[in-house]
Amino acid sequence: MDKKIIVGITGGSGAIYGVRLLEALNEAGVETHLIISEWGEKTIQMETSYTLPEVKKMAAVSYSVKNQAAAISSGSFRVDGMVIAPCSMKTLAGIATGLASDLIARAADVMLKERKKLILLTRESPLNLVHVRNMETVILAGAMVFPPVPAFYNQPKSIDDIVNHTVGRVLDQLDLDPDWVNRWGKQ
């Protein structure tokens, strides 16, 4: 396992994005470090057929969101990046203001200060001006705002097709090249 990626799952709708990302990173041989917020746990239970122990078992290491002393809270711990999937507006606001009140926000803060990849699958619609300004702030700080907007050129037949396409595009951003992504011009 050459790459190490932190995966955060927060309480925004779309917990399946984080779960599928863990599966795809495992398939790619990536070492994953998982943090699930309190509301992320509830969203997994409400929106998916996965149990929390099943999701946590997908990661090489799973941390309590309250553990500010975890290895991933330090810039000296070597990782290649972090993806928060989904990223709630609450988590986005915490990152944008530097309020590292839990391990997800602290690990994201470390990614920004260390100039590592931070990808936020922001989940909210419609957006208000506060959301947009928080997105602008994190983009200026070096994060990538990556709302999971479905593509239709690939003619998805199921929700899984939509989720997989977005996860595949996230893997592209992590310099992984999944062969199962239906790319433009290859239909």
C-alpha positions as CSV (number, residue, x, y, z in Angstrom):
1,M,0.0,0.0,0.0
2,D,1.8,3.1,-1.2
3,K,-1.0,5.7,-0.7
4,K,-2.6,6.6,2.5
5,I,-6.0,8.5,2.3
6,I,-8.1,9.8,5.1
7,V,-11.9,9.4,4.5
8,G,-14.4,11.5,6.5
9,I,-18.1,10.7,6.5
10,T,-20.3,13.4,7.9
11,G,-24.0,13.9,8.4
12,G,-24.9,15.3,4.9
13,S,-27.1,13.1,2.9
14,G,-25.2,10.7,0.6
15,A,-23.3,8.5,3.1
16,I,-23.1,5.9,0.3
17,Y,-20.5,8.1,-1.4
18,G,-18.1,7.6,1.6
19,V,-18.9,3.9,1.9
20,R,-18.3,3.3,-1.9
21,L,-15.2,5.4,-1.7
22,L,-13.8,3.1,1.0
23,E,-14.6,0.1,-1.1
24,A,-12.9,1.6,-4.2
25,L,-9.8,2.7,-2.3
26,N,-9.5,-0.8,-0.9
27,E,-9.8,-2.2,-4.4
28,A,-7.0,0.1,-5.5
29,G,-4.7,-1.0,-2.6
30,V,-4.9,2.3,-0.7
31,E,-4.4,2.4,3.1
32,T,-7.5,4.2,4.4
33,H,-7.9,6.1,7.7
34,L,-11.6,6.6,8.5
35,I,-13.5,9.1,10.7
36,I,-17.2,9.1,10.9
37,S,-19.0,12.0,12.6
38,E,-21.9,11.4,15.0
39,W,-24.4,12.4,12.4
40,G,-22.5,10.5,9.7
41,E,-23.1,7.4,11.8
42,K,-26.8,8.1,11.9
43,T,-26.9,8.9,8.2
44,I,-25.2,5.6,7.3
45,Q,-27.9,3.8,9.4
46,M,-30.8,5.7,7.8
47,E,-29.6,5.7,4.1
48,T,-27.7,2.5,3.6
49,S,-27.9,-1.2,4.3
50,Y,-24.4,-1.2,5.9
51,T,-23.9,-1.4,9.7
52,L,-21.3,0.8,11.4
53,P,-19.0,-2.1,12.2
54,E,-19.1,-3.2,8.5
55,V,-18.1,0.3,7.4
56,K,-15.4,0.7,10.0
57,K,-14.0,-2.7,9.1
58,M,-13.5,-1.4,5.5
59,A,-10.8,1.0,6.7
60,A,-7.2,0.1,7.7
61,V,-7.7,2.3,10.7
62,S,-10.9,3.9,12.2
63,Y,-10.8,6.8,14.6
64,S,-13.3,8.3,17.0
65,V,-14.4,11.7,15.8
66,K,-13.6,13.0,19.3
67,N,-10.0,11.7,19.3
68,Q,-8.0,14.9,18.8
69,A,-4.8,13.0,19.7
70,A,-5.1,10.6,16.8
71,A,-2.1,10.3,14.5
72,I,-3.9,12.0,11.6
73,S,-4.3,15.2,13.7
74,S,-0.6,15.9,13.2
75,G,1.2,17.1,10.1
76,S,4.0,14.8,10.9
77,F,1.8,11.8,10.1
78,R,2.4,11.1,6.4
79,V,-0.8,10.8,4.3
80,D,-1.5,11.7,0.7
81,G,-4.8,13.4,1.1
82,M,-8.3,13.4,2.5
83,V,-11.8,13.1,1.1
84,I,-14.9,14.1,3.1
85,A,-17.8,12.2,1.5
86,P,-20.3,13.6,2.1
87,C,-19.3,16.9,3.5
88,S,-22.1,18.6,5.5
89,M,-22.4,22.4,5.5
90,K,-21.5,22.3,9.2
91,T,-18.2,20.5,8.5
92,L,-17.5,22.9,5.6
93,A,-18.1,25.9,7.9
94,G,-15.7,24.4,10.5
95,I,-13.0,23.9,7.9
96,A,-13.5,27.4,6.4
97,T,-13.2,29.1,9.8
98,G,-10.3,26.9,11.1
99,L,-12.5,25.6,13.9
100,A,-11.0,22.2,14.4
101,S,-13.6,21.2,16.9
102,D,-13.5,17.5,16.0
103,L,-11.1,15.1,14.3
104,I,-12.6,15.5,10.8
105,A,-12.2,19.3,10.9
106,R,-8.7,19.0,12.5
107,A,-7.5,16.4,9.9
108,A,-8.9,18.7,7.1
109,D,-7.0,21.7,8.7
110,V,-3.8,19.6,8.6
111,M,-4.4,18.8,4.9
112,L,-4.6,22.6,4.2
113,K,-1.6,23.6,6.3
114,E,0.5,20.8,4.8
115,R,-0.7,21.5,1.3
116,K,-2.1,18.0,0.8
117,K,-5.2,17.2,-1.3
118,L,-8.5,17.9,0.5
119,I,-11.6,17.0,-1.5
120,L,-15.0,17.9,-0.1
121,L,-18.1,16.3,-1.6
122,T,-20.4,19.0,-0.4
123,R,-24.0,18.1,0.0
124,E,-26.7,20.8,0.1
125,S,-29.2,22.4,-2.2
126,P,-30.1,25.1,-2.7
127,L,-27.0,27.0,-1.5
128,N,-27.2,30.2,0.5
129,L,-24.5,32.9,0.4
130,V,-22.9,31.6,3.6
131,H,-22.4,28.2,2.0
132,V,-20.9,29.8,-1.2
133,R,-18.6,32.0,0.8
134,N,-17.4,29.0,2.9
135,M,-16.7,27.1,-0.4
136,E,-14.8,30.1,-1.7
137,T,-12.7,30.3,1.5
138,V,-11.7,26.6,1.4
139,I,-11.0,26.7,-2.3
140,L,-8.7,29.7,-1.7
141,A,-7.0,27.8,1.1
142,G,-6.3,24.9,-1.2
143,A,-9.2,22.5,-1.0
144,M,-11.3,21.1,-3.9
145,V,-15.0,21.5,-3.6
146,F,-16.5,18.5,-5.4
147,P,-20.3,18.3,-5.2
148,P,-21.4,14.9,-6.3
149,V,-23.3,16.1,-9.3
150,P,-24.4,13.2,-11.5
151,A,-23.2,12.9,-15.1
152,F,-25.7,11.7,-17.7
153,Y,-23.5,11.2,-20.7
154,N,-22.7,7.8,-19.3
155,Q,-26.4,6.9,-19.3
156,P,-26.6,5.6,-15.7
157,K,-29.1,2.8,-15.1
158,S,-29.1,2.9,-11.3
159,I,-28.2,4.9,-8.3
160,D,-25.1,2.7,-8.1
161,D,-24.0,3.9,-11.5
162,I,-24.3,7.5,-10.4
163,V,-22.4,6.9,-7.2
164,N,-19.7,4.9,-8.9
165,H,-19.1,7.5,-11.5
166,T,-18.7,10.2,-8.9
167,V,-16.4,8.0,-6.8
168,G,-14.4,7.2,-9.9
169,R,-13.9,10.9,-10.6
170,V,-12.7,11.4,-7.0
171,L,-10.2,8.6,-7.5
172,D,-9.0,10.5,-10.6
173,Q,-8.2,13.4,-8.4
174,L,-6.2,11.2,-6.1
175,D,-4.1,10.1,-9.1
176,L,-5.7,6.6,-9.2
177,D,-7.0,5.4,-12.5
178,P,-10.0,3.1,-12.1
179,D,-10.8,1.2,-15.3
180,W,-14.5,1.0,-14.5
181,V,-15.2,4.8,-15.0
182,N,-17.3,5.4,-18.0
183,R,-15.4,8.3,-19.5
184,W,-16.6,10.9,-22.0
185,G,-16.2,9.6,-25.5
186,K,-15.9,6.0,-24.4
187,Q,-19.6,5.1,-24.4
